[in-house]
Amino acid sequence: MKSLLAKLAGFSSAIFNFYAPILKSVFASGAAALLPIALEIVRSLSDTNKTGSQKREAAVKLLTQTATKQGIDAAESVIRFTVESAVQKLKTQE
């Protein structure tokens, strides 16, 4: 059992070590530039009568449009990650 756990831990760390630099560069480049914009968008949508999922989709759409206008190339996953990060940041500020 102990060797199985050691193998699983080694496998997990190998995967993490492989993907961590890739994920860091992908998210850091796009998300860092988009986070201030996402914060403003999420803040502006917070007082609307929309449901949470409607606000999320509106924020994703607005952030995608803004990123495109500003020449920021970000995948939808980065956009969604940034919107969710902005929501969490605003929740901690309340």
Backbone torsions as a table, in degrees:
resi	resn	phi	psi	omega
1	MET	NA	-41.6	-178.4
2	LYS	-62.8	-40.7	-179.4
3	SER	-69.7	-33.3	177.1
4	LEU	-63.6	-45.1	178.0
5	LEU	-63.4	-39.7	178.3
6	ALA	-63.2	-41.4	178.1
7	LYS	-65.0	-43.1	178.4
8	LEU	-64.2	-41.7	178.3
9	ALA	-63.6	-41.6	178.0
10	GLY	-65.5	-39.5	178.2
11	PHE	-65.0	-44.8	179.9
12	SER	-63.6	-43.4	-179.3
13	SER	-68.6	-33.4	177.4
14	ALA	-64.7	-42.5	177.5
15	ILE	-64.1	-46.7	179.6
16	PHE	-59.7	-45.8	-179.4
17	ASN	-63.0	-30.7	178.1
18	PHE	-74.3	-48.0	-173.8
19	TYR	-84.6	-24.8	-175.1
20	ALA	-55.4	-50.1	-180.0
21	PRO	-63.9	-36.0	179.1
22	ILE	-65.1	-50.7	-180.0
23	LEU	-62.8	-38.8	-179.8
24	LYS	-61.1	-45.6	-178.7
25	SER	-69.9	-38.4	179.8
26	VAL	-65.3	-50.9	-176.8
27	PHE	-73.5	-37.2	-177.1
28	ALA	-66.1	-43.2	-176.6
29	SER	-67.0	-50.1	-178.5
30	GLY	-78.7	-46.0	-174.5
31	ALA	-67.6	-36.9	-179.0
32	ALA	-63.0	-41.0	-179.9
33	ALA	-73.8	-29.9	-174.6
34	LEU	-91.3	-20.0	-174.3
35	LEU	-58.2	-46.7	178.7
36	PRO	-60.9	-36.4	178.3
37	ILE	-68.2	-44.3	179.5
38	ALA	-61.9	-38.6	178.2
39	LEU	-59.6	-43.9	179.1
40	GLU	-66.1	-41.5	180.0
41	ILE	-64.7	-48.0	-179.1
42	VAL	-63.2	-42.0	178.1
43	ARG	-61.0	-42.0	-178.6
44	SER	-69.1	-28.8	-179.9
45	LEU	-86.7	-13.1	-173.7
46	SER	-65.1	-28.5	-177.5
47	ASP	-95.7	12.3	179.3
48	THR	-88.2	168.6	-179.8
49	ASN	-88.4	11.3	-178.8
50	LYS	-76.2	157.3	174.6
51	THR	-73.7	168.6	178.9
52	GLY	-57.5	-44.2	-179.2
53	SER	-69.7	-33.8	176.6
54	GLN	-67.5	-39.9	176.8
55	LYS	-63.4	-43.2	-179.7
56	ARG	-60.1	-48.5	-178.8
57	GLU	-65.5	-37.9	177.0
58	ALA	-64.8	-41.2	179.6
59	ALA	-65.2	-41.6	178.3
60	VAL	-62.0	-44.5	-179.1
61	LYS	-64.0	-47.6	-179.6
62	LEU	-64.2	-41.3	-179.6
63	LEU	-67.7	-38.2	177.0
64	THR	-62.0	-45.8	179.1
65	GLN	-63.0	-43.9	-179.3
66	THR	-65.7	-42.5	178.7
67	ALA	-61.0	-43.8	179.5
68	THR	-62.2	-44.7	179.5
69	LYS	-62.4	-32.7	-178.3
70	GLN	-91.7	3.8	177.1
71	GLY	76.2	20.6	178.1
72	ILE	-93.0	119.1	-179.8
73	ASP	-93.5	107.7	-178.8
74	ALA	-134.2	134.5	177.4
75	ALA	-67.6	158.3	179.9
76	GLU	-58.6	-35.5	179.4
77	SER	-63.6	-37.3	177.6
78	VAL	-69.0	-40.5	177.9
79	ILE	-60.5	-49.3	-178.8
80	ARG	-64.3	-41.1	177.0
81	PHE	-60.2	-42.3	-178.8
82	THR	-67.8	-40.6	177.1
83	VAL	-62.4	-46.9	179.6
84	GLU	-63.6	-36.9	177.0
85	SER	-64.5	-39.9	178.5
86	ALA	-65.2	-41.2	178.1
87	VAL	-60.8	-46.6	-179.4
88	GLN	-64.6	-39.7	178.5
89	LYS	-62.9	-43.9	178.9
90	LEU	-66.8	-34.5	177.6
91	LYS	-65.0	-35.7	179.2
92	THR	-73.6	-20.1	179.3
93	GLN	-84.7	-13.7	-177.6
94	GLU	-72.7	NA	NA
